Amino acid sequence: MKKITKISLLVADLSSAAIMRAYLLSKAIKTLDIDVEILGFIFGDKLYSNLPPEFKIYHLPGMNFPGFAQNILQILPKIQGDIIYAIKPQLASFGVALLKKLSSRKPIILDIDDWELSWHGGDEWHYHPTLKQVARDILRPNGALRNPYHPLYIKWLENCCIYADAITVHTSFLQQRFGGQIIPNGKDTALFNPDKYHPEASRIRYGLSGYKILMFPGAPRPYKGVEDVLLALDKINRQDLKLVIVGGSPYDNYDEELQQKWGRWIVKLPNYPAEIMPDVVAAAHIVVVPQRDTPETRAQFPLKLTDGMSMAKPVLSTIVGDIPAILGETGYLVAPANPEQLATQIQLIFHNLELANQRGKKARERCVEKYSIEAMAASLESVIFRL
């Protein structure tokens, strides 16, 4: 059997946070003594800035058709791995992988870490245009089908999953829909190690000293439930409680809307590189992951969970998707979209913070056992060597 020496990871958009899944998979693959190359397209302004400079990345600018077709032809000969690992069923990743397979017969692993079509209405979405509309969508300079991210292409590629030689997913929802092996979102538990950081020193460093800190380390979106935490803080009405949002939303002005309505509770911190994030999370008393219950969130494995777990923080989240199974008995759970329950749990945690911190240590142990890079690698090994 041919020895696998290199795997090529194809990423649809190297400018978005979605690249972090590729980074985690790459680190896991490296522990199996297999070289990794990351290739893809940049549809935003620049390469995702928070990515650690650990892997060389070959990238081309993302653009609409017909220019995008030329870029696909340019990237195909650069794919040198024995196996192609496509991140997401998108034209710019899985579509490219299928073209490469036609010419090289190299096997494909498809990773699905979101139900992409859910952002467009899920199974209810259909494209039933007239011939005239199809012509407009293709031929006009701003025609809808010139966009490689059009949901029609996503639907096609989800139906093409049968042509992947293996599928990996990270939640049971996605496994039930697409099959495949669950590879959870891992965490570099050596980097995210609470023994290396001092919480009060971190709070001083980031201007948070003197406050009780609830931390949301990510980009707020309505379905992520940040508003529910802010409504809970309204109910508690304690000036020493602050919700720290790290990074903020690059998508729209949702941050500003939250600030205008609940600015008295919010402290905004900028984006930080991955190697700085453990020091930032160390400043938290509680990590909050208040997901609402939507088709999108049921398919997700929020990385914020393992941020808090790995740093031995009390994690307060909601009963949505796989979150209860991920936390086990080591976190605090409430119903989604329920500010009253959130308020009650926040007060209970701070009433007995020592007990909550003990539960946080249990969360750290669970994270090392089930969600470390090494645990990811152990699950990936059987997928890779079956090919």
C-alpha positions in Angstrom: 0.0 0.0 0.0 1.3 3.4 -0.9 2.5 5.5 2.0 0.6 8.7 2.5 3.2 11.5 2.8 1.2 14.6 2.1 -2.5 15.8 2.3 -3.8 18.8 0.5 -6.4 20.8 2.3 -8.6 22.9 0.0 -10.3 25.9 1.7 -13.1 27.7 0.0 -12.4 31.1 1.6 -9.1 31.8 3.3 -10.2 35.2 4.4 -12.9 34.0 6.8 -12.9 32.3 10.3 -13.9 29.1 8.5 -10.2 28.5 7.9 -9.8 27.7 11.6 -11.4 24.2 11.0 -8.8 23.6 8.4 -6.0 24.7 10.7 -7.2 22.3 13.5 -7.4 19.4 11.0 -3.9 20.3 9.7 -2.4 20.2 13.2 -4.1 16.9 13.8 -2.8 15.5 10.6 0.8 16.7 11.4 0.8 14.6 14.6 0.3 11.5 12.3 3.6 12.3 10.7 2.0 13.4 7.4 2.9 16.7 5.7 0.1 19.2 5.0 -0.4 21.9 2.4 -3.2 24.4 2.6 -4.6 25.9 -0.6 -7.6 28.1 -1.5 -9.0 31.4 -2.4 -9.3 34.8 -0.7 -12.8 36.2 -1.3 -12.4 38.9 1.3 -9.9 41.7 1.7 -7.0 39.5 2.9 -5.9 36.2 4.5 -7.6 35.6 7.8 -5.4 37.6 10.2 -5.8 35.4 13.3 -4.3 32.3 11.7 -1.1 31.2 13.4 1.9 31.4 10.9 2.5 27.6 11.2 1.6 26.4 7.7 2.5 27.7 4.3 -0.6 28.7 2.4 -1.0 28.9 -1.3 -3.8 31.3 -2.3 -5.3 33.0 -5.2 -7.9 35.8 -5.3 -11.5 34.7 -5.2 -13.7 36.3 -7.8 -16.9 35.7 -9.8 -17.1 33.7 -13.0 -15.7 33.7 -15.6 -12.5 34.8 -13.9 -12.9 32.2 -11.2 -12.7 29.4 -13.8 -9.3 30.7 -14.8 -8.2 30.6 -11.1 -9.4 27.1 -10.7 -7.3 26.0 -13.7 -4.4 27.8 -12.1 -4.7 26.1 -8.7 -5.3 22.5 -9.9 -1.6 21.7 -10.7 -0.6 23.1 -7.3 -2.5 20.3 -5.5 0.3 17.9 -4.7 -1.1 15.7 -1.8 -1.7 12.0 -1.9 -5.2 12.8 -0.5 -7.3 15.9 -1.1 -9.2 17.1 2.0 -11.9 19.6 0.9 -13.3 21.9 3.6 -17.0 22.5 3.0 -19.2 21.4 0.0 -18.4 24.6 -1.9 -17.3 25.1 -5.5 -14.0 26.6 -4.4 -13.1 23.6 -2.3 -15.1 20.4 -3.0 -15.8 21.4 -6.6 -12.0 21.9 -7.2 -11.3 18.6 -5.5 -13.7 16.7 -7.8 -12.0 18.2 -10.8 -8.6 17.2 -9.5 -9.9 13.7 -8.8 -11.0 13.3 -12.4 -7.5 14.0 -13.7 -5.4 12.3 -11.0 -7.7 9.7 -9.3 -6.6 11.1 -5.9 -9.1 10.2 -3.2 -11.1 13.0 -1.6 -12.1 13.5 2.0 -14.9 16.0 2.4 -15.2 17.9 5.7 -18.7 19.3 6.5 -18.6 21.6 9.5 -21.9 23.5 8.8 -25.1 22.9 6.9 -24.3 25.4 4.2 -27.7 25.3 2.7 -29.3 26.2 6.0 -28.2 29.8 5.5 -30.4 30.0 2.5 -33.5 28.3 3.8 -32.4 24.7 3.9 -34.5 22.1 2.2 -37.1 24.7 1.4 -34.7 26.6 -1.0 -35.3 25.9 -4.7 -34.1 27.5 -7.9 -36.9 27.3 -10.5 -36.2 30.2 -12.9 -37.5 30.8 -16.4 -35.0 30.3 -19.3 -34.8 34.1 -19.6 -33.9 34.4 -15.9 -31.2 31.7 -16.2 -29.7 33.6 -19.1 -29.7 36.8 -17.1 -28.2 35.1 -14.1 -25.4 33.7 -16.2 -24.7 36.4 -18.8 -25.1 39.7 -17.0 -21.9 41.1 -15.3 -23.7 40.9 -11.9 -25.7 37.8 -12.7 -26.4 35.7 -9.6 -24.9 32.5 -11.0 -21.6 34.2 -11.6 -21.1 34.0 -7.8 -19.3 30.8 -6.8 -21.2 30.9 -3.5 -24.7 30.8 -5.0 -26.9 28.3 -3.2 -27.6 26.4 -6.4 -23.9 25.3 -6.4 -24.1 24.4 -2.7 -27.2 22.2 -3.4 -25.4 20.5 -6.3 -22.3 19.8 -4.2 -24.3 18.5 -1.2 -25.8 16.0 -3.7 -22.3 15.1 -4.9 -21.2 14.0 -1.4 -21.5 10.4 -2.7 -18.4 11.0 -4.9 -16.2 11.7 -1.8 -14.2 8.7 -0.7 -14.8 9.7 2.9 -16.7 12.3 4.8 -15.9 13.9 8.2 -18.3 16.0 10.2 -18.2 17.5 13.7 -21.8 17.1 15.0 -24.4 14.3 15.1 -26.8 16.5 13.2 -24.4 16.6 10.2 -23.6 12.9 10.6 -27.3 12.1 10.4 -27.7 14.2 7.3 -24.5 13.4 5.4 -23.0 10.3 7.1 -19.3 10.1 7.7 -17.1 10.1 10.8 -17.4 12.6 13.6 -14.2 14.6 14.1 -14.9 17.1 16.8 -13.4 20.6 16.8 -10.2 20.1 18.7 -8.3 22.6 20.8 -4.5 23.0 21.3 -4.8 22.2 25.0 -1.0 22.7 25.4 -1.5 26.3 24.3 -4.8 26.8 26.0 -3.4 25.6 29.4 -4.7 27.6 32.4 -1.5 26.8 34.4 0.4 29.2 32.1 -1.8 32.2 32.9 -2.9 34.3 35.9 -6.5 35.5 35.6 -6.2 38.7 37.6 -3.0 39.7 35.7 -4.9 39.1 32.4 -7.8 41.2 33.7 -5.4 44.1 34.5 -3.8 43.7 31.1 -7.0 44.1 29.2 -8.6 46.8 31.4 -11.1 44.4 33.1 -9.9 44.5 36.7 -12.6 45.1 39.2 -15.4 43.5 37.1 -17.1 40.1 37.1 -16.4 39.0 33.5 -18.8 37.1 31.2 -16.8 36.5 28.0 -18.1 35.8 24.5 -14.9 35.1 22.5 -16.3 35.5 18.9 -18.4 37.4 16.4 -21.9 38.2 17.6 -24.8 37.2 15.3 -28.5 37.2 16.2 -28.6 33.4 16.3 -25.7 33.2 18.8 -27.9 34.6 21.6 -25.7 37.5 22.8 -28.9 39.6 23.2 -30.2 37.0 25.7 -27.2 37.4 27.9 -27.6 41.2 27.8 -31.3 40.9 28.7 -30.2 38.7 31.6 -27.8 41.5 32.7 -30.6 43.9 32.6 -32.6 41.7 35.0 -29.6 41.3 37.4 -28.7 45.0 37.1 -25.3 44.8 38.8 -22.8 47.4 37.6 -19.8 45.1 38.3 -21.0 42.5 35.7 -19.7 43.0 32.2 -20.1 41.1 29.0 -16.7 41.1 27.1 -17.0 40.5 23.4 -13.7 39.6 21.8 -13.3 40.3 18.1 -16.7 41.5 17.1 -18.7 41.0 13.9 -16.9 41.6 10.6 -20.2 41.1 8.7 -22.4 44.1 9.4 -23.2 46.7 12.1 -24.8 44.3 14.5 -22.1 45.1 17.1 -23.1 48.8 17.0 -26.7 47.9 17.4 -25.9 45.9 20.6 -23.7 48.8 21.8 -26.4 51.4 21.3 -28.9 49.4 23.3 -26.8 47.7 26.0 -23.5 49.6 26.0 -23.5 49.9 29.8 -22.9 46.1 30.0 -20.5 45.6 27.1 -16.8 45.8 26.9 -15.4 45.3 23.4 -11.9 43.9 22.8 -10.3 43.6 19.4 -9.4 40.5 17.4 -6.3 38.8 18.8 -4.0 36.2 17.1 -4.6 32.6 18.2 -1.5 32.5 20.4 -2.8 35.5 22.4 -6.4 34.2 22.9 -5.6 31.9 25.9 -4.3 35.0 27.8 -7.5 36.8 26.9 -9.8 33.9 27.9 -7.9 33.6 31.2 -9.5 37.0 32.2 -13.0 35.5 32.1 -14.9 34.4 35.2 -17.5 32.7 32.9 -17.4 31.8 29.2 -20.9 32.2 27.7 -22.1 30.4 24.5 -25.8 31.2 24.5 -26.8 29.7 21.1 -30.4 30.0 20.0 -32.1 27.0 18.5 -32.1 27.3 14.7 -31.2 24.9 11.8 -27.9 26.6 11.6 -26.9 26.3 15.3 -28.1 22.6 15.5 -25.4 21.8 13.0 -22.6 23.7 14.8 -19.8 22.8 17.2 -19.0 26.3 18.7 -15.2 26.7 19.2 -16.0 29.0 22.1 -17.0 25.9 24.1 -13.5 24.4 23.9 -12.0 27.8 24.5 -13.6 27.9 27.9 -13.3 24.1 28.7 -9.6 24.0 27.9 -8.9 27.1 30.1 -10.9 25.4 33.0 -13.6 28.1 33.0 -17.2 27.6 34.0 -19.0 27.4 30.6 -22.6 28.6 30.5 -24.4 27.5 27.3 -27.8 26.4 26.0 -29.5 23.0 25.2 -29.0 23.2 21.4 -27.6 20.5 19.1 -24.6 18.7 20.5 -23.8 21.2 23.1 -25.1 19.1 26.1 -23.1 16.1 24.8 -20.0 18.2 24.3 -20.1 19.6 27.9 -21.3 16.5 29.6 -21.7 17.2 33.3 -19.0 19.9 33.2 -20.9 22.9 32.1 -24.1 24.9 32.9 -27.0 24.6 30.6 -30.2 26.6 30.1 -33.0 26.6 27.6 -32.2 28.6 24.4 -33.5 32.2 24.1 -34.3 32.3 27.9 -32.8 35.4 29.6 -34.6 34.5 32.9 -32.8 31.2 33.1 -29.5 32.8 32.1 -29.9 35.4 34.8 -30.6 32.8 37.4 -27.5 30.7 36.4 -25.2 33.7 36.3 -26.1 34.6 39.8 -25.8 31.0 41.0 -22.3 30.7 39.5 -21.1 33.9 41.1 -22.8 33.0 44.4 -20.5 29.9 44.6 -17.7 30.7 42.2 -15.3 28.2 43.9 -17.6 25.3 43.1 -18.0 26.6 39.5 -14.2 26.7 39.1 -14.0 23.1 40.3 -16.5 22.2 37.5 -14.3 24.2 35.1 -11.4 22.0 36.0 -13.5 18.9 35.2 -14.3 20.6 31.8 -10.5 21.0 31.2 -10.0 17.2 31.9 -12.9 16.4 29.5 -11.5 18.7 26.8 -8.0 17.1 27.0 -9.6 13.6 26.8 -12.1 14.2 24.0 -11.4 17.5 22.2 -7.6 17.9 22.1 -5.6 17.9 18.9 -4.4 14.5 19.8 -8.0 13.2 20.2 -8.8 14.7 16.7 -5.8 12.9 15.3 -6.8 9.5 16.8 -10.2 9.8 15.1 -8.7 11.1 11.8 -6.1 8.3 11.6 -8.7 5.6 10.8 -10.3 7.8 8.1 -7.0 8.6 6.4 -5.5 5.1 6.4 -8.7 3.5 5.1 -7.9 5.4 1.9 
